[in-house]
C-alpha cells in the first residue's frame, strides 16, 4: 500500500538518522496520513489524507 496523500500527493521523503557520534544512516520520513471522509465532487468519499490537508479542508469549511 502506498503512503501517499489522496489530495496533495505528498509521499515518503528520505534523509538521515544522525546519532550522538554523528554517524549517518539512511531513513524515511513518512507523511502523517489519516483516513477521513472528505467532500469530493459533491459526495463524501473516504480517503487517506495528510494532516496538513485535513487542516486546510477544515479552514475552507469555516
N, C-alpha and C positions, 0 to 999 in steps of 0.2 A: 504494500500500500504506500503510495507516495505521500510524503509530508509536504503538501502544497496547499496554500490558501486558495479557496474557490473564487474569491473576489479579486484579490490583487496579484495572485500568483507567487507570493513570497514562498521560498523554499529553504532548504538547509544551506548554511554557509560554512566555510571551513576556516580553521585558524589553528592556534597552538595552545596546548596546556603548557604553562610555564611554572616549573616547580621552584622551591626556595633556592635551589642551587642553580637556577636559571637554565635548566635543561628543557629544551623544546620538543614536545611530541605532538603529533597532529591530532585534531579533534574536530567534531562537527557541532555547530550551533544550530539547534533545531528551532523552528518557529513555534510559538505557543498557540496551538490550534485547539479550538473548541467546537463541538457540534452544537449548532444553533439553528433556529428557524429564521430565515431571512425572507424579505419580500422581494420577489423577482418576477417581473412581467405580470404584476397584479396578483400573484399567488404566493402562499407561504411554502418555502422549499427548505428541506433540511440540508445543511451544508457544513463542511469543515472550514471554519473561518478563523483567521488570526485575531488576537485580541485587539490589535490596533484597528482592524476593520469593524469589529464589534462596537468599539467606542465611536468610530466615525458614523456608523449607522445610527447609533443612539443619539448623537448630536444632531444629525439630519432630521430625526423624527421630532425633535423639540421645536 
